[in-house]
Amino acid sequence: MTDTPLIKGYGAATRALGPLTPLILKRRAKKGKEDPARQNERHGKPVLTRPDGLMFWLHGASVGECLMLLPVVRRLLDSHPAAHVLVTSGTVTSAEILDKQLPERAFHQFAPLDYPKAVDGFLNHWKPALAIWAESEIWPNLVRKTRAKNIPMALLNARFSEKSLESWSKRKKSAQALIGAFDLVLAADTQTADGLTWLLDRPVEAAGNLKDAAPPLPVDNSALKALKSQTKNRAIWCAASTHDGEDIHILKAHKQVLDRYKSSLLILAPRHPNRSQEIQKLLRSEDLSFVTRSSGKDISRDSQVYLFDTIGEMGLAYRLSKLTFVCGSLLDGLSGHNPLEPARLGNAVLTGAHISSFADSYMSMIAFNAAQRLLSPEIIGATITELIANKARLSELQKTAQTYATGRDAVLDYVWEQLSPLIPETAT
């Protein structure tokens, strides 16, 4: 792999900055962005002992990418009964969720910071036989040093925005040295496939979005049973992954629903649960009665909103509701969230105007009559009310959404077929 002046400069800069990383991590830890007890992992000094035998390494930036990789993790373990899987990520939230969801013989570690000493320590300790990365997080030192050890590398579900592709186009040789270092690159969409084909001077295929093939979100059945008992005979809808500025639109919509259905319940699930206090303040200002999931209190008949301020429980939220408005889509600057998670669990799916990150999924679902896109926040309440009133229409949307979502599992089969030639059978 030929290093460009840009890559060489990056390597020199990160080598010089290495001694400052403890201070950087300390500041991030104060903001809750790092686990203070696990900072050695970020410096390439793992505490865990490496299991003997074949080790597969998968890396995702955060929660979404890591959850997307779980079906690949399971297939690797099923096909290699003596192997282990290491999954790395860079966020505290993803670590918490993966600790709960990774199967036996798979475990999580924080990815090393991208300075040479940390990367060397990480690779020398874990000695992976295969490296699989997700989407668009390209760390130059980690890529270069993994490639230098002749470890087979795959970039799955590659997704680059038009702006990102344009930026890479100005550094085409660096793109070829870094993205081109992967033995296999499969794009999630045609825009990325076309852009990478031009950048790398080699065909890159749009295999489809691997997030489409995720298993249904898990659930604690005892919690589900209890909450179903508390919400019996109520019209329930969910606003999933709200961002700052979206909650007020959702609450005004719910007030419209309450005008028609006084016993209706909104499950309000913020994208970042640490916003719970500010949302509670907003709920009080809107004179809406509520209970928080984190409090552990029961939902009473007087509760109008159930604030889902916990992590890793959306499988529970979607099983309580049969109608979900997927947020991250109501304001300029947002780009949507995955509609297939609620659809896979039989929810009718609504969303807002700003859905560029999941445009392919949404456009296909809309064409299949499996989702609705509402271009104005002002019509959310009326649309929800109409669907609750029209049980036949709601049932039709639920069925088509679930049928569409479960039909996407073929993406995983195709990705696995392309990945299989890279998978070694024994440790080297």
Residue pairs with C-beta under 8 A, 6 or more apart in sequence:
1 144
1 147
1 148
1 177
1 181
2 173
2 177
3 11
3 144
3 177
4 171
4 173
4 174
4 177
6 171
6 174
7 140
7 144
7 174
7 177
7 178
10 140
10 141
11 116
11 140
11 141
11 144
14 114
14 115
14 116
14 141
15 115
15 116
15 117
17 115
18 115
18 116
18 117
18 118
21 42
21 43
21 113
21 115
21 118
22 39
22 43
25 34
25 39
25 42
25 113
28 34
29 35
29 36
29 39
32 92
32 274
33 91
33 92
34 42
34 92
35 92
35 95
35 110
38 95
38 110
40 46
40 47
41 47
41 109
41 110
41 112
42 110
42 111
42 112
42 113
42 118
43 112
43 113
43 117
43 118
43 121
44 112
44 113
44 117
44 118
44 119
44 120
44 121
44 122
44 125
45 121
46 109
46 121
46 122
46 125
46 126
48 107
48 109
50 125
50 126
50 127
51 84
51 105
53 82
53 83
53 84
53 427
54 80
54 82
54 83
54 84
54 129
54 424
54 425
54 426
54 427
55 83
55 84
55 85
55 86
55 126
55 127
55 128
55 129
55 427
56 76
56 80
56 83
56 84
56 85
56 86
56 128
56 129
56 130
56 132
56 423
57 85
57 86
57 87
57 88
57 126
57 128
57 130
57 131
57 132
58 69
58 72
58 73
58 85
58 86
58 87
58 88
58 131
58 132
58 133
58 134
59 87
59 88
59 89
59 111
59 131
59 132
59 133
59 134
59 137
60 66
60 68
60 69
60 87
60 88
60 89
60 94
60 133
60 134
60 135
60 137
61 89
61 90
61 91
61 134
61 135
61 137
62 89
62 90
62 91
62 93
62 94
63 89
63 91
63 93
63 94
63 97
64 211
64 338
65 89
65 134
65 135
65 137
65 157
66 87
66 89
66 94
66 97
66 98
66 134
67 97
67 101
67 211
67 214
68 134
68 157
68 210
68 211
68 214
69 87
69 132
69 134
69 156
69 210
70 101
70 102
70 214
70 215
71 210
71 213
71 214
71 215
71 412
72 132
72 156
72 210
72 412
72 415
72 416
72 419
73 85
73 87
73 102
73 103
73 106
74 103
75 412
75 416
76 83
76 85
76 423
77 83
77 85
77 103
77 104
77 105
77 106
79 423
80 423
80 425
83 105
84 105
84 106
84 107
85 102
85 105
85 106
85 107
86 106
86 107
86 108
86 109
86 126
86 128
87 98
87 102
87 106
87 107
87 108
87 109
88 108
88 109
88 110
88 111
89 95
89 98
89 108
89 110
89 111
90 110
90 111
93 311
94 108
95 108
95 110
96 311
96 312
97 311
97 312
98 108
99 108
100 312
101 218
101 312
102 108
111 122
111 139
111 142
112 118
112 119
112 121
112 122
112 142
114 139
114 140
114 141
114 142
115 141
116 141
116 145
119 141
119 142
119 145
120 145
122 142
123 145
123 146
123 149
123 151
127 427
128 146
128 151
129 151
129 152
129 424
129 427
129 428
130 151
130 152
130 153
130 154
130 422
130 423
130 424
131 146
131 151
131 152
131 153
131 154
132 153
132 154
132 156
132 419
133 153
133 154
133 155
133 156
133 182
134 155
134 156
134 157
134 210
135 156
135 157
135 158
135 159
135 188
136 158
136 159
136 160
136 164
138 178
138 179
140 178
143 153
143 178
143 181
143 182
144 177
144 178
144 181
146 153
146 181
147 153
147 181
152 183
152 422
152 423
152 424
153 181
153 182
153 183
153 184
153 422
154 182
154 183
154 184
154 185
154 186
154 419
154 422
155 179
155 182
155 184
155 185
155 186
156 184
156 186
156 210
156 415
156 419
157 186
157 187
157 188
157 207
157 209
157 210
157 211
158 179
158 185
158 186
158 187
158 188
158 192
158 196
158 204
159 187
159 188
159 189
159 192
159 209
159 357
160 168
160 191
160 192
160 195
160 196
161 356
162 191
162 195
165 191
165 192
165 195
165 196
165 199
168 174
168 175
168 179
168 195
168 199
169 175
169 195
169 198
169 199
172 199
175 199
175 200
176 199
176 200
176 201
179 185
179 196
179 199
179 200
180 200
180 202
183 422
184 418
184 419
184 422
185 196
185 200
185 204
186 204
186 205
186 206
186 207
186 415
186 418
187 193
187 196
187 204
187 205
187 206
187 207
188 206
188 207
188 208
188 209
188 210
188 211
188 360
189 206
189 209
189 359
189 360
190 206
190 360
192 204
192 206
193 204
193 205
193 206
196 204
197 203
197 204
205 418
207 411
207 414
207 415
207 418
208 408
208 410
208 411
208 414
209 360
209 361
209 408
209 411
210 411
210 412
210 415
211 338
211 340
212 340
212 361
212 405
212 408
212 409
212 411
213 408
213 409
213 410
213 411
213 412
213 415
214 340
214 341
214 344
216 315
216 344
216 345
217 314
217 315
217 318
217 341
217 344
217 345
218 315
219 313
219 315
219 316
219 319
220 313
220 316
223 313
223 316
224 316
224 319
224 320
227 299
227 316
227 320
228 320
230 298
230 299
230 300
231 265
231 299
231 320
233 263
234 263
234 264
234 265
235 257
235 261
235 263
235 264
235 265
235 388
236 264
236 265
236 266
236 267
236 320
236 321
236 322
236 323
237 254
237 257
237 264
237 265
237 266
237 267
237 321
237 323
237 324
237 325
237 384
237 388
238 266
238 267
238 268
238 269
238 317
238 318
238 320
238 321
238 323
238 324
238 325
238 342
238 347
239 246
239 250
239 266
239 267
239 268
239 269
239 324
239 325
239 327
240 269
240 314
240 317
240 318
240 324
240 325
240 326
240 327
240 337
240 341
240 342
241 269
241 270
241 271
241 326
241 327
241 328
241 337
242 250
242 268
242 269
242 270
242 271
242 327
242 328
243 270
243 271
243 272
243 327
243 328
243 331
243 334
244 275
244 278
245 330
245 331
246 327
246 328
246 330
246 331
246 334
247 268
247 270
247 279
247 282
248 282
248 286
249 330
249 377
249 380
250 266
250 268
250 325
250 327
250 380
251 266
251 268
251 282
251 283
251 286
251 288
251 305
252 286
252 377
252 381
253 325
253 377
253 380
253 381
253 384
254 264
254 266
254 288
254 304
254 305
254 381
255 286
255 288
255 381
256 381
256 382
256 384
256 385
257 264
257 266
257 381
257 384
257 385
257 388
258 264
258 304
260 385
260 388
260 389
261 385
261 388
263 301
264 304
264 388
265 299
265 303
265 304
265 305
265 306
266 304
266 305
266 306
267 305
267 306
267 308
267 317
267 320
267 321
268 279
268 290
268 305
268 306
268 307
268 308
269 308
269 314
269 317
270 276
270 279
270 307
270 308
270 309
271 327
271 328
271 337
273 294
273 308
273 309
273 310
273 311
275 309
276 292
276 294
276 307
276 309
279 307
279 309
280 290
280 292
280 307
283 290
283 305
283 307
288 304
288 305
289 302
289 303
289 304
289 305
290 303
290 304
290 305
290 306
290 307
291 297
291 298
291 299
291 300
291 303
291 305
291 306
291 307
292 306
292 307
292 309
293 306
293 307
293 308
293 309
293 310
293 313
294 309
294 310
299 306
308 314
308 317
314 341
315 345
318 324
318 341
318 342
318 345
318 347
319 345
321 342
321 347
322 346
322 347
322 348
322 394
322 398
323 347
323 348
323 350
323 384
323 387
323 388
323 394
323 398
324 342
324 347
324 348
324 349
324 350
325 350
325 351
325 352
325 380
325 384
326 336
326 337
326 338
326 339
326 342
326 349
326 350
326 351
327 337
327 351
327 352
328 334
328 335
328 336
328 337
328 354
329 335
329 336
329 337
329 351
329 352
329 353
329 354
329 355
330 352
330 353
330 354
330 377
331 354
332 354
333 354
334 352
334 354
335 354
335 355
335 356
335 357
335 358
336 351
336 352
336 354
336 355
336 356
336 357
336 358
336 359
336 362
337 357
337 358
338 358
338 361
339 349
339 351
339 358
339 361
339 362
339 365
339 371
340 361
340 405
340 408
342 349
342 401
343 349
343 365
343 370
343 371
343 401
343 402
343 404
343 405
344 402
344 405
344 406
345 402
346 398
346 399
346 401
346 402
347 398
347 401
348 372
348 387
348 394
348 397
348 398
348 401
349 365
349 370
349 371
349 372
349 397
349 401
350 371
350 372
350 373
350 374
350 380
350 383
350 384
351 362
351 371
351 372
351 373
351 374
352 373
352 374
352 375
352 377
353 373
353 374
353 375
353 376
355 362
355 373
362 371
362 373
364 404
365 371
365 401
365 404
366 372
366 373
368 400
368 404
369 396
369 397
369 400
370 397
370 400
370 401
370 403
370 404
370 405
371 397
371 401
372 383
372 397
374 380
374 383
386 393
387 393
387 394
387 397
388 394
